[in-house]
Amino acid sequence: MLMKSGDSLVGNASAEECGQLTIVELQELRHKISTPLTSILLQCDLLLGVDRTSQDTQRLETIIAEALRIDRFLRFPSGESSIHD
């Protein structure tokens, strides 16, 4: 359960005391993951532009697919594929 800053779960217990992330903390975590993930995707894209073996291509495509899966989860954590779903 996500909590807005200042909300409480039970009585006076804070989200931190209950081991839950606040909305702000979740947004910060998403940002901290998104930035290096973008770098990984860009580097893989650059590597796809140079000569490589088919095995290397397959590995790069796997890295890209998994990175995109993480990116989709960061954008839509409840599993929907877009804002309009």
Secondary structure, 3 states (H helix, E strand, C coil): CCECCCCCCCCCCCCCCCCCCEHHHHHHHHHHHHHHHHHHHHHHHHHHCCCCCHHHHHHHHHHHHHHHHHHHHHHCCCCCCCCCC
